[in-house]
């Protein structure tokens, strides 16, 4: 059986691809480096992380992007002996504007080397490629109209070579985005995400005899959605992508979320899941139109992977020796900007993948001034986080709730081992094995809490998920380093989810 989510924790907007016997899942990474994580499977059950595609500034520059900006909805395809990756980089999404650039890179292997990015038209985001059977290649994207009263305008298509102008093939129906086109038995199927990325999310399918349309919608309604059943374990189901196995079986990769309580907050963010697809009367359908936690696996030989070390992500700047070094099990981090700095923060973190989990590290650090601190963090974005750190004032536990900072605990001295524990909606910290007597609200580290809409205007979105990690601040730029050893992350409620994170 496939056990969903196949990629737990922050892994949204999956683009699934088969090349021979190998399956790949590419997911959005927003303000985190490396950009566009890729996972690999040979049976759709067991997945391993191959790391990120966009690993250097030449390929991706995230300095200055807002929270939940950066890399949106990558699309991974294969044609003519090359992997093609299309991705959007969002610099602004607030106040009715979308400053977005779409790029294309190619590589002979998914591990690279990847070509220099080619800028594509930026009339919207969620760009994707369709490679037709006759060799023609088309670029799809949603269109965004930034004029007052505008917004989502629909889906457009144009030849990738620019030989024809873009053509609107589907007018906006309900926040229509995330387009993919497939050719099956003489029909062109247009798959889109609709309803927004929250609890009204869905996957819709339309078809036409031509890639340019006109497209008619499946009369059965959405192919997949959770919106009509708040009791489903997998909520927010949407943003789908199809794959066909070697044995002519079909599956749908899609995002989903597991809230705390009925349509509550989603600390783990949006995750990737897979559903079985059957063709009924010429339409691809998921049984019942709802996501299942357990799904029959395809008729492929089981292919588990050996355990791998956890992978790290870095915030807004790529890991490089000038500020972070990985030496075996030791991580050395030079101090960076404040939590609100968008150019050079020094935060090295990993995704939270279970409701109950623990993270700890030994910290070697001697602060030289009140402007310096080093420790561990439970982090969502620049406005919502907790930080337990060694400072000139001793051990200090600080939290930020939508930008409002609170000191929750202080103690003299300099504890060596700092730890934290997620217990569902409760978060606890510890020093040298002794629990700090404060229970904190873990649900501020959620998509829903990160959404800030004031007087109908978007201030920030929550599109990522909770992280735990190592954080060093040097607010005056005086120069400081911290060493982290014996770093551990353990899940208390790890079940049958078969995924290993690998590589830095």
Beta strands, then each sheet from edge to edge (+ up, - down):
strand 1: 2-3
strand 2: 15-19
strand 3: 22-27
strand 4: 32-33
strand 5: 35-41
strand 6: 47-54
strand 7: 70-79
strand 8: 82-92
strand 9: 99-107
strand 10: 118-120
strand 11: 128-131
strand 12: 137-145
strand 13: 151-159
strand 14: 167-171
strand 15: 177-184
strand 16: 187-194
strand 17: 202-208
strand 18: 216-217
strand 19: 224-225
strand 20: 235-244
strand 21: 250-257
strand 22: 271-280
strand 23: 283-285
strand 24: 294-295
strand 25: 313-315
strand 26: 324-327
strand 27: 330-334
strand 28: 347-351
strand 29: 356-364
strand 30: 372-381
strand 31: 384-391
strand 32: 394-401
strand 33: 404-411
strand 34: 417-423
strand 35: 426-431
strand 36: 434-435
strand 37: 440-441
strand 38: 452-454
strand 39: 457-460
strand 40: 467-474
strand 41: 481-491
strand 42: 499-500
sheet 1: 1+ 24-
sheet 2: 2+ 3- 5+ 6- 42-
sheet 3: 4+ 25- 28+ 40- 30+ 31- 32+ 33-
sheet 4: 7+ 8- 9+ 10-
sheet 5: 11+ 12- 13+ 14-
sheet 6: 15+ 16- 17+ 18-
sheet 7: 15+ 16- 17+ 19-
sheet 8: 20+ 21- 22+ 23-
sheet 9: 26+ 27- 41+ 29- 34+ 35- 36+
sheet 10: 26+ 27- 41+ 29- 34+ 35- 37+
sheet 11: 38+ 39-
end
